[in-house]
Amino acid sequence: MAAASSRLSSSLSSSSTLTHLSSNPNRPSPPFAFSVSVRSPLNYRLPRLTSLRLRLPPLPSISNGSGNNGGDSSNGRGGGGGGGGGDDDEGWEENRNSAMFVLANLGRSLDSLPLDLAEAVKDGRVTGEIVTRFVNLEKSPLFRWLMNFGGFKERLLADDLFLAKVLMECGVGIFTKTAAEYQKRKENFVKELDFVIADVVMAIVADFMLVWLPAPTVSLRPLVTVGAGPITKFFHGCPDNAFQIALAGRSYSLVQRIGAIVRNGSKLFVVGTASSLIGTGVTNALIKARKAVDKENAHEGEDVPIISTSVGYGVYMAVSSNLRYQILAGVIEQRMLEPLLHNQKALLSAMCFAVRTGNTFLGSLLWVDYARWIGIQ
């Protein structure tokens, strides 16, 4: 017992001495080094943890040929030019990474995309979902040809049913306009077929523009020049549809959304006025030609007031048609029907057809009331 106590005292003394030596920096280091290991009475070994690595396909490199990594990144992101619209740098980075990841999975490079779409990917203005939609649309020869035109490309990337909606609108317009012409002319329908054709053609042009202008888009427009005026910069940052959903990393202020209504309204005023000028001008020319040939029925036709009718129709399209089609495309279709039926394209198309037919019928009723109110009918 005494021997064990002596060994314990010696061990503690040695431990104290070692602690004092190690904690005193002024003392010289010993000429030898040793280590003391203490074995736990529990023979327990901790499991070895290995790090998990997520292997991703290599991303294609992004180069813009300028040597400055894209220059001022704020230039390519659809900046609003006023109105309080916002851009999120993290959102742009996330968009770019997702788009490049999709390209890598598809085994395609950035150079395989059209120039405007490739620039949008570099700037982070489009998501991987948009790139996937482009690749899927490219498989169709018709859509591949249409996407050679920038306007069609921007609209098809935002809505792959855009072409179907154009055909719906024009088809419904032809049917309803022809039915209205027959109701108005009745037994003279065949005799006055030239008037009918002129009216229907102009209605088709107007219907096409009513689908085209308020349609939501994925903006691939070129950048605004540094010397552009404030009005140009402002409208460049406005969406094409006042109610459309903004992509990740982009937001539109209330002023910019109102700007979309004003911009499309001004375009539809020009379209409506021009189409009515041509339509009423052709109608009056046909009436005069008919009077010159058929003297007996010369009293039947009356000239249509060109200026008042054309301006009135332009105002109607800029206000009533503009608001109705903006709400139809941006709220009812994009925000309500598409999220609900995005996996059921046939049912979605049928619902869009029903809603657009009802909107056309409503527009016809509103036009008659408006025309009578301003005295052009």
Contacts in CASP RR format, 6 or more apart in sequence:
PFRMAT RR
TARGET T0000
AUTHOR 0000-0000-0000
METHOD contacts of the structure
MODEL  1
MAAASSRLSSSLSSSSTLTHLSSNPNRPSPPFAFSVSVRSPLNYRLPRLT
SLRLRLPPLPSISNGSGNNGGDSSNGRGGGGGGGGGDDDEGWEENRNSAM
FVLANLGRSLDSLPLDLAEAVKDGRVTGEIVTRFVNLEKSPLFRWLMNFG
GFKERLLADDLFLAKVLMECGVGIFTKTAAEYQKRKENFVKELDFVIADV
VMAIVADFMLVWLPAPTVSLRPLVTVGAGPITKFFHGCPDNAFQIALAGR
SYSLVQRIGAIVRNGSKLFVVGTASSLIGTGVTNALIKARKAVDKENAHE
GEDVPIISTSVGYGVYMAVSSNLRYQILAGVIEQRMLEPLLHNQKALLSA
MCFAVRTGNTFLGSLLWVDYARWIGIQ
21 27 0 8 1.000
21 30 0 8 1.000
56 101 0 8 1.000
56 104 0 8 1.000
57 101 0 8 1.000
57 104 0 8 1.000
57 105 0 8 1.000
58 104 0 8 1.000
59 97 0 8 1.000
59 100 0 8 1.000
59 101 0 8 1.000
59 104 0 8 1.000
60 100 0 8 1.000
60 103 0 8 1.000
60 104 0 8 1.000
60 109 0 8 1.000
60 110 0 8 1.000
62 96 0 8 1.000
62 100 0 8 1.000
62 110 0 8 1.000
62 122 0 8 1.000
64 70 0 8 1.000
64 71 0 8 1.000
64 122 0 8 1.000
70 122 0 8 1.000
73 89 0 8 1.000
73 92 0 8 1.000
73 123 0 8 1.000
74 87 0 8 1.000
75 223 0 8 1.000
75 224 0 8 1.000
76 119 0 8 1.000
76 123 0 8 1.000
76 125 0 8 1.000
76 223 0 8 1.000
77 87 0 8 1.000
77 92 0 8 1.000
77 123 0 8 1.000
77 124 0 8 1.000
77 125 0 8 1.000
77 250 0 8 1.000
78 87 0 8 1.000
78 125 0 8 1.000
78 219 0 8 1.000
78 223 0 8 1.000
78 236 0 8 1.000
78 237 0 8 1.000
78 250 0 8 1.000
79 85 0 8 1.000
79 86 0 8 1.000
79 87 0 8 1.000
79 233 0 8 1.000
79 236 0 8 1.000
79 237 0 8 1.000
80 86 0 8 1.000
80 233 0 8 1.000
80 234 0 8 1.000
80 236 0 8 1.000
80 237 0 8 1.000
80 238 0 8 1.000
80 256 0 8 1.000
81 230 0 8 1.000
81 233 0 8 1.000
81 234 0 8 1.000
81 236 0 8 1.000
81 237 0 8 1.000
82 230 0 8 1.000
82 233 0 8 1.000
82 234 0 8 1.000
82 253 0 8 1.000
82 255 0 8 1.000
82 256 0 8 1.000
83 234 0 8 1.000
83 253 0 8 1.000
83 255 0 8 1.000
83 256 0 8 1.000
84 253 0 8 1.000
84 255 0 8 1.000
84 256 0 8 1.000
85 251 0 8 1.000
85 252 0 8 1.000
85 253 0 8 1.000
85 256 0 8 1.000
86 250 0 8 1.000
86 251 0 8 1.000
86 253 0 8 1.000
87 249 0 8 1.000
87 250 0 8 1.000
87 251 0 8 1.000
88 248 0 8 1.000
88 249 0 8 1.000
88 250 0 8 1.000
88 251 0 8 1.000
90 249 0 8 1.000
91 124 0 8 1.000
91 248 0 8 1.000
91 249 0 8 1.000
92 123 0 8 1.000
92 124 0 8 1.000
92 125 0 8 1.000
92 249 0 8 1.000
93 124 0 8 1.000
94 248 0 8 1.000
94 249 0 8 1.000
95 124 0 8 1.000
95 125 0 8 1.000
95 126 0 8 1.000
95 127 0 8 1.000
95 128 0 8 1.000
95 247 0 8 1.000
95 248 0 8 1.000
95 249 0 8 1.000
96 121 0 8 1.000
96 122 0 8 1.000
96 123 0 8 1.000
96 124 0 8 1.000
98 127 0 8 1.000
98 128 0 8 1.000
98 129 0 8 1.000
99 121 0 8 1.000
99 124 0 8 1.000
99 126 0 8 1.000
99 127 0 8 1.000
99 128 0 8 1.000
99 130 0 8 1.000
99 131 0 8 1.000
100 110 0 8 1.000
100 121 0 8 1.000
101 128 0 8 1.000
102 128 0 8 1.000
102 131 0 8 1.000
102 132 0 8 1.000
103 109 0 8 1.000
103 110 0 8 1.000
103 113 0 8 1.000
103 121 0 8 1.000
103 131 0 8 1.000
106 135 0 8 1.000
108 135 0 8 1.000
110 118 0 8 1.000
110 121 0 8 1.000
110 122 0 8 1.000
111 118 0 8 1.000
113 121 0 8 1.000
113 131 0 8 1.000
113 134 0 8 1.000
114 147 0 8 1.000
114 153 0 8 1.000
116 150 0 8 1.000
116 153 0 8 1.000
116 220 0 8 1.000
116 222 0 8 1.000
117 126 0 8 1.000
117 131 0 8 1.000
117 134 0 8 1.000
117 153 0 8 1.000
117 220 0 8 1.000
119 220 0 8 1.000
120 126 0 8 1.000
120 218 0 8 1.000
120 219 0 8 1.000
120 220 0 8 1.000
121 131 0 8 1.000
125 219 0 8 1.000
125 220 0 8 1.000
125 247 0 8 1.000
125 250 0 8 1.000
126 157 0 8 1.000
126 218 0 8 1.000
126 247 0 8 1.000
127 247 0 8 1.000
127 248 0 8 1.000
130 157 0 8 1.000
130 218 0 8 1.000
130 247 0 8 1.000
133 156 0 8 1.000
133 157 0 8 1.000
133 160 0 8 1.000
134 147 0 8 1.000
134 157 0 8 1.000
136 160 0 8 1.000
137 143 0 8 1.000
137 144 0 8 1.000
137 147 0 8 1.000
137 156 0 8 1.000
137 157 0 8 1.000
137 160 0 8 1.000
138 144 0 8 1.000
138 147 0 8 1.000
143 156 0 8 1.000
143 163 0 8 1.000
146 152 0 8 1.000
146 153 0 8 1.000
146 156 0 8 1.000
146 163 0 8 1.000
147 153 0 8 1.000
147 156 0 8 1.000
150 220 0 8 1.000
151 217 0 8 1.000
152 162 0 8 1.000
152 163 0 8 1.000
153 220 0 8 1.000
154 217 0 8 1.000
154 218 0 8 1.000
154 219 0 8 1.000
154 220 0 8 1.000
154 221 0 8 1.000
154 240 0 8 1.000
155 162 0 8 1.000
155 212 0 8 1.000
155 215 0 8 1.000
155 216 0 8 1.000
155 217 0 8 1.000
156 162 0 8 1.000
156 163 0 8 1.000
157 217 0 8 1.000
157 218 0 8 1.000
157 220 0 8 1.000
158 215 0 8 1.000
158 216 0 8 1.000
158 217 0 8 1.000
158 218 0 8 1.000
158 244 0 8 1.000
159 165 0 8 1.000
159 215 0 8 1.000
159 216 0 8 1.000
159 333 0 8 1.000
159 334 0 8 1.000
159 338 0 8 1.000
161 345 0 8 1.000
161 348 0 8 1.000
161 349 0 8 1.000
161 352 0 8 1.000
162 211 0 8 1.000
162 215 0 8 1.000
164 349 0 8 1.000
164 352 0 8 1.000
165 211 0 8 1.000
165 215 0 8 1.000
165 333 0 8 1.000
165 352 0 8 1.000
165 356 0 8 1.000
166 208 0 8 1.000
166 211 0 8 1.000
166 212 0 8 1.000
168 352 0 8 1.000
168 353 0 8 1.000
168 356 0 8 1.000
168 357 0 8 1.000
169 207 0 8 1.000
169 208 0 8 1.000
169 210 0 8 1.000
169 211 0 8 1.000
169 356 0 8 1.000
169 360 0 8 1.000
170 204 0 8 1.000
170 207 0 8 1.000
170 208 0 8 1.000
171 207 0 8 1.000
172 207 0 8 1.000
172 353 0 8 1.000
172 356 0 8 1.000
172 357 0 8 1.000
172 360 0 8 1.000
173 203 0 8 1.000
173 204 0 8 1.000
173 207 0 8 1.000
173 360 0 8 1.000
174 200 0 8 1.000
174 203 0 8 1.000
174 204 0 8 1.000
176 360 0 8 1.000
176 361 0 8 1.000
176 364 0 8 1.000
177 199 0 8 1.000
177 200 0 8 1.000
177 203 0 8 1.000
178 196 0 8 1.000
178 200 0 8 1.000
180 364 0 8 1.000
181 189 0 8 1.000
181 195 0 8 1.000
181 196 0 8 1.000
181 199 0 8 1.000
181 200 0 8 1.000
182 189 0 8 1.000
182 196 0 8 1.000
185 192 0 8 1.000
185 195 0 8 1.000
185 196 0 8 1.000
189 196 0 8 1.000
194 286 0 8 1.000
195 283 0 8 1.000
195 286 0 8 1.000
195 287 0 8 1.000
198 279 0 8 1.000
198 282 0 8 1.000
198 283 0 8 1.000
198 286 0 8 1.000
199 279 0 8 1.000
199 283 0 8 1.000
202 275 0 8 1.000
202 276 0 8 1.000
202 278 0 8 1.000
202 279 0 8 1.000
205 271 0 8 1.000
205 275 0 8 1.000
206 271 0 8 1.000
206 272 0 8 1.000
206 275 0 8 1.000
206 317 0 8 1.000
207 360 0 8 1.000
209 267 0 8 1.000
209 268 0 8 1.000
209 271 0 8 1.000
209 272 0 8 1.000
210 268 0 8 1.000
210 317 0 8 1.000
210 321 0 8 1.000
210 325 0 8 1.000
211 325 0 8 1.000
211 329 0 8 1.000
213 240 0 8 1.000
213 264 0 8 1.000
213 265 0 8 1.000
213 267 0 8 1.000
213 268 0 8 1.000
213 271 0 8 1.000
213 325 0 8 1.000
214 240 0 8 1.000
214 241 0 8 1.000
214 264 0 8 1.000
214 322 0 8 1.000
214 325 0 8 1.000
214 326 0 8 1.000
214 328 0 8 1.000
214 329 0 8 1.000
214 330 0 8 1.000
215 240 0 8 1.000
215 241 0 8 1.000
215 329 0 8 1.000
216 239 0 8 1.000
216 240 0 8 1.000
216 241 0 8 1.000
216 244 0 8 1.000
216 245 0 8 1.000
216 329 0 8 1.000
216 330 0 8 1.000
216 334 0 8 1.000
217 239 0 8 1.000
217 240 0 8 1.000
217 241 0 8 1.000
217 244 0 8 1.000
218 247 0 8 1.000
219 239 0 8 1.000
219 240 0 8 1.000
221 236 0 8 1.000
224 232 0 8 1.000
224 233 0 8 1.000
224 236 0 8 1.000
228 236 0 8 1.000
234 256 0 8 1.000
234 259 0 8 1.000
235 259 0 8 1.000
235 263 0 8 1.000
237 252 0 8 1.000
237 256 0 8 1.000
238 252 0 8 1.000
238 256 0 8 1.000
238 257 0 8 1.000
238 259 0 8 1.000
238 260 0 8 1.000
238 263 0 8 1.000
239 246 0 8 1.000
239 252 0 8 1.000
239 256 0 8 1.000
239 257 0 8 1.000
239 260 0 8 1.000
240 260 0 8 1.000
240 264 0 8 1.000
241 260 0 8 1.000
241 326 0 8 1.000
241 329 0 8 1.000
241 330 0 8 1.000
241 334 0 8 1.000
242 257 0 8 1.000
242 258 0 8 1.000
242 259 0 8 1.000
242 260 0 8 1.000
242 261 0 8 1.000
242 264 0 8 1.000
242 326 0 8 1.000
242 330 0 8 1.000
243 257 0 8 1.000
243 326 0 8 1.000
243 327 0 8 1.000
243 329 0 8 1.000
243 330 0 8 1.000
243 331 0 8 1.000
243 334 0 8 1.000
243 335 0 8 1.000
244 329 0 8 1.000
244 330 0 8 1.000
244 334 0 8 1.000
245 334 0 8 1.000
245 335 0 8 1.000
246 252 0 8 1.000
260 326 0 8 1.000
261 322 0 8 1.000
261 323 0 8 1.000
261 326 0 8 1.000
264 322 0 8 1.000
264 326 0 8 1.000
265 317 0 8 1.000
265 318 0 8 1.000
265 319 0 8 1.000
265 322 0 8 1.000
266 318 0 8 1.000
268 314 0 8 1.000
268 317 0 8 1.000
268 318 0 8 1.000
268 321 0 8 1.000
268 322 0 8 1.000
269 314 0 8 1.000
269 315 0 8 1.000
269 317 0 8 1.000
269 318 0 8 1.000
270 314 0 8 1.000
271 314 0 8 1.000
271 317 0 8 1.000
272 310 0 8 1.000
272 313 0 8 1.000
272 314 0 8 1.000
272 317 0 8 1.000
273 310 0 8 1.000
273 311 0 8 1.000
273 312 0 8 1.000
273 313 0 8 1.000
273 314 0 8 1.000
274 310 0 8 1.000
275 313 0 8 1.000
276 309 0 8 1.000
276 310 0 8 1.000
276 312 0 8 1.000
276 313 0 8 1.000
276 314 0 8 1.000
277 306 0 8 1.000
277 310 0 8 1.000
280 304 0 8 1.000
280 305 0 8 1.000
280 306 0 8 1.000
280 309 0 8 1.000
280 310 0 8 1.000
281 304 0 8 1.000
281 306 0 8 1.000
283 304 0 8 1.000
284 303 0 8 1.000
284 304 0 8 1.000
284 306 0 8 1.000
287 301 0 8 1.000
287 302 0 8 1.000
287 303 0 8 1.000
288 303 0 8 1.000
290 297 0 8 1.000
290 298 0 8 1.000
290 301 0 8 1.000
291 297 0 8 1.000
291 298 0 8 1.000
291 301 0 8 1.000
305 376 0 8 1.000
308 374 0 8 1.000
308 376 0 8 1.000
309 376 0 8 1.000
312 371 0 8 1.000
312 374 0 8 1.000
312 376 0 8 1.000
316 366 0 8 1.000
316 367 0 8 1.000
316 370 0 8 1.000
316 371 0 8 1.000
320 363 0 8 1.000
320 366 0 8 1.000
320 367 0 8 1.000
320 370 0 8 1.000
321 363 0 8 1.000
324 359 0 8 1.000
324 362 0 8 1.000
324 363 0 8 1.000
325 359 0 8 1.000
328 355 0 8 1.000
328 356 0 8 1.000
328 359 0 8 1.000
332 355 0 8 1.000
333 352 0 8 1.000
333 355 0 8 1.000
337 348 0 8 1.000
337 351 0 8 1.000
337 352 0 8 1.000
337 355 0 8 1.000
338 348 0 8 1.000
341 347 0 8 1.000
341 348 0 8 1.000
341 351 0 8 1.000
342 348 0 8 1.000
368 377 0 8 1.000
371 377 0 8 1.000
END
